Amino acid sequence: MKYMKENEIINLLNSQDIAINKIVLSDRAQGEYDKIIVRPVVIKGVKNYQLESFKTNKVFHKNVKENELFNNVPLMDFKQMFVETVGKNLIFSASKNGFKLKEQANEIKDLANSSHNKTKQYLINEGDNVPVMVELGIFTKENKIVRTMYDKFKQINRFIEIIDDVYKTQKLNEITILDFGCGKSYLTFLVYHYFVNIKKIKAKIIGYDIKSDVVNNCNILAKKYGYTGLEFILSDVSKDKLFEGKIDMVISLHACDTATDYALNFAIQNNVKNIFSVPCCQHEVNLSIKPAGEYDILIKDGLFKERFSSLLTDAIRTQILRAMGYSTDVIEFVGFEHSPKNIMLRATKTKDKNLQLLKDIEALKNKYKFNQTLFDIVTKKQTKL
Ligand SMILES: C[S@@+](CC[C@H](N)C(=O)[O-])C[C@H]1O[C@@H](n2cnc3c(N)ncnc32)[C@H](O)[C@@H]1O
């Protein structure tokens, strides 16, 4: 067993034969942060490190140059250091003789220097000149990410990356997308920017929201930036008549509660090929579910009930999409630290309906007596299960 002092650890980590993929500092001894995670990032072709520092429920991000890493990371503030390097993990634990080092072999490849990482950045990057991002408050005037908007920036980039993966396989020359519950429309604007200004394809994108102030403001911005194919319509998606015509994608990011159900239902009824939906505020099942059997221990305590109901809601939606002929997967589209509502339902219409898949939901619903809007609408429209 080896014991090391701070300068020895820094010398070791700076040595040529160590390629750091990740450092996690935890178990605070002193200082202001509860945890710090360090990862290599390539910015404009140059290796930097990104520091993600956690303080109570806030997260701070900072990029530092490779040679300045250890001037910015307070190693001694923490009792535990986990360093993932190429080929081995180094685990340092504080003791009265210094830091005890334990090594573990691993099969990790060099992320920071792989060609993948050099080219793989966000689709929209800090420093890109996208004036609407400044107007929306995501970028500062110097095109830097506004700190408090980092999570939104990350969510949107990831959302667009996921759409882009599907778009590439379907080789569309033009694209029509409807965004349900678009709100301030960070996503809607950037999806438009991505397809029209970066991919150079014709796009028609409509954002729907029930709030007139956000809809008016978004239309003003779309006009100001010459986004002619982008429009915002004041609608209640649960009852208003929406766009009729060929639609390639329905998207929704955190559309409240049953607004997500109406988005999914619209896509199903209109045979929309692709759906990307990140649900939020799943209150409906939580408010209506009754104790009736083996899941009762999950609905006894408020917190469990809320989380269980929310998962049940999204599992039901997923099963309905599959029943309606959509190949559906459920992915964590960003890390939990960037949004606790981080589950995306990604669905593509590939096959015929299989209504048998609705039977399990019906049985659960009959037993636990909850309401679930998508199930109710879809089953009303089906003659027989
Ligand atoms: C949490 S915000 C998300 C906004 C945006 N998609 C984002 O991720 O930043 C949810 C939005 O859904 C809208 N909404 C809720 N119910 C709706 C309905 N029935 N019809 C249209 N919009 C609705 C709200 O007005 C709100 O702007």
The ligand as an SDF file (V2000), in Angstrom:
LIG
                    3D

 27 29  0  0  0  0  0  0  0  0999 V2000
  -42.4740   23.0170  -18.6060 C   0  0  0  0  0  0  0  0  0  0  0  0
  -42.9450   23.9120  -20.0010 S   0  0  0  0  0  0  0  0  0  0  0  0
  -41.8120   23.2950  -21.1920 C   0  0  0  0  0  0  0  0  0  0  0  0
  -41.5200   24.2760  -22.2640 C   0  0  0  0  0  0  0  0  0  0  0  0
  -40.4990   23.8660  -23.3050 C   0  0  0  0  0  0  0  0  0  0  0  0
  -40.9220   22.7200  -24.0770 N   0  0  0  0  0  0  0  0  0  0  0  0
  -39.1490   23.6330  -22.6620 C   0  0  0  0  0  0  0  0  0  0  0  0
  -38.7690   22.4820  -22.4880 O   0  0  0  0  0  0  0  0  0  0  0  0
  -38.4920   24.5980  -22.3150 O   0  0  0  0  0  0  0  0  0  0  0  0
  -44.4740   23.1660  -20.4510 C   0  0  0  0  0  0  0  0  0  0  0  0
  -45.2920   23.9750  -21.4240 C   0  0  0  0  0  0  0  0  0  0  0  0
  -46.4530   23.2200  -21.8130 O   0  0  0  0  0  0  0  0  0  0  0  0
  -47.5070   24.1380  -21.9980 C   0  0  0  0  0  0  0  0  0  0  0  0
  -48.8130   23.4330  -21.9380 N   0  0  0  0  0  0  0  0  0  0  0  0
  -49.3360   22.7810  -20.8810 C   0  0  0  0  0  0  0  0  0  0  0  0
  -50.5400   22.2780  -21.1950 N   0  0  0  0  0  0  0  0  0  0  0  0
  -50.7810   22.6210  -22.4840 C   0  0  0  0  0  0  0  0  0  0  0  0
  -51.8720   22.3980  -23.3810 C   0  0  0  0  0  0  0  0  0  0  0  0
  -52.9720   21.7210  -23.0000 N   0  0  0  0  0  0  0  0  0  0  0  0
  -51.7750   22.8980  -24.6270 N   0  0  0  0  0  0  0  0  0  0  0  0
  -50.6890   23.5830  -25.0230 C   0  0  0  0  0  0  0  0  0  0  0  0
  -49.6300   23.8260  -24.2240 N   0  0  0  0  0  0  0  0  0  0  0  0
  -49.6670   23.3450  -22.9650 C   0  0  0  0  0  0  0  0  0  0  0  0
  -47.3100   25.1530  -20.8710 C   0  0  0  0  0  0  0  0  0  0  0  0
  -47.9670   26.3740  -21.1420 O   0  0  0  0  0  0  0  0  0  0  0  0
  -45.7820   25.2720  -20.8360 C   0  0  0  0  0  0  0  0  0  0  0  0
  -45.3200   26.3550  -21.6040 O   0  0  0  0  0  0  0  0  0  0  0  0
  1  2  1  0
  2  3  1  0
  2 10  1  0
  3  4  1  0
  4  5  1  0
  5  6  1  0
  5  7  1  0
  7  8  2  0
  7  9  1  0
 10 11  1  0
 11 12  1  0
 11 26  1  0
 12 13  1  0
 13 14  1  0
 13 24  1  0
 14 15  1  0
 14 23  1  0
 15 16  2  0
 16 17  1  0
 17 18  1  0
 17 23  2  0
 18 19  1  0
 18 20  2  0
 20 21  1  0
 21 22  2  0
 22 23  1  0
 24 25  1  0
 24 26  1  0
 26 27  1  0
M  CHG  2   2   1   9  -1
M  END
$$$$
